[in-house]
């Protein structure tokens, strides 16, 4: 894992926390903010975790803790406007807020283990899996409206399979066909979701009478 010196990590931690808190302070007392509020909390949280680096024994656990706490903080921040309610009369924000605090608590627990228990280092990022998995999501969002769920699911599986070092075309085609048919049967016909399973927004069943000569 790429690391700075302990002194530079401490300086970076302080700078991030100060910048994040400064934006929150100006927003609360002067009504002025340099950047979105959530970014302030992200900077503060990043600064706290960078400050813990010199004391950590399990870097991978610390990274997992950061991700979980970040998810919890995001849930609290973006769900702040939802009504909380009570246990007897739950509002729309009751369960999301409770779940967010639970995720934060688990993240803090994992982070405390990283400070006391020896663990493996954080591996360098592998850009090939990340790139092709993200690309498959983009393919799904772009192709759905034009070619339907079946073709989109098949292409999505092919693109995502390229994330593996050992890409096997035959196995991937079989998996793609099963995934394409399975998603259409489950989501379109089983659950009745309003998704086009064939190109141009049509349901494939609309073409069956023509194919059968009816």
DOKOLSE-887685 format. One record per residue (C-alpha): x negated, y, z negated. Coordinates in steps of 0.2 Angstrom, whole numbers, plus 5000, padded with zeros to 4 digits. Layout:
XYZ...
END
This chain:
500050005000499450175005499050274989498350444985497250484970498050494953497750674952498550704970500050594966500350704950500250864960501450794973502650744960502650904951502851004968504350894974505250914957504951104956505551124974507151024971507551104955507251274962508551244976509851184963509451334951509651464965511251374971512051374954511551554948511451654964512551554976511051534988510251374994508851345005509351165010510751045006511051004988510850814991509050844998508650934981509050774972508150674984506550784981506750774963506950584963505550564974504450664963504850564948504450404956502850464964502350524946502650344940501450274953499850284942500750184928501550054939501149864939502449804951502449924966503849824975504949824960504750014959505150034977506749924975507150034960506950194970508150134984509550074971509450234961509550334977511050244983511850274966511450454966512150474984513750394978513950514964513550664974514650634989516050564978515950714966517550794973518650634971519750634956519050514942520650474932520650354918520550164915522450164914522750274929521250264940520950404953520150374970518450414962518550304947517850144955516550224967515850324952515850174940514950074954513750214957513250224938513050034938511850034953510850174945510750074928510149914938508950024947508250094931508149924924507149864939506050014938505649984919505049804924503949884937503049974923502749824912502749664923501349624936502149614954501649614972501149774982502349854994501949785012501549905026503149945036503449825051504149945065504649805077506049735067506649905061506649975079507649825087508849815073509249995074509349985093510549845091511749965081511550095093511949975107513549925098514150105095513850155113514449995123516049955113517150085122516450035139516249845140517249785125516849685109516349515117515049585129514449705116514249575103513249465115512049605120511849665102511249485097510049485111509349655106509249615088508349445091506949535099506449595081505749415078503949385083504549215090505949255102506749105110507949145124508948985124509348985106509749175107510949155121511849015112511949115096512549265106513949175114514549095098514449265089515349355104516849235104516849215085516949405082518349425095519349275088519149325070519349515071520349545086521549405086521449335068521449505058522249605072521049745073521349875086519749835096519549805114518749635117518649655136517949795147518949955150519949945134520949785138521349635128520649475137522349395134523149515146522149445160522649255156524249255166523349325181522049185180523349055178524349115192525849175182
END
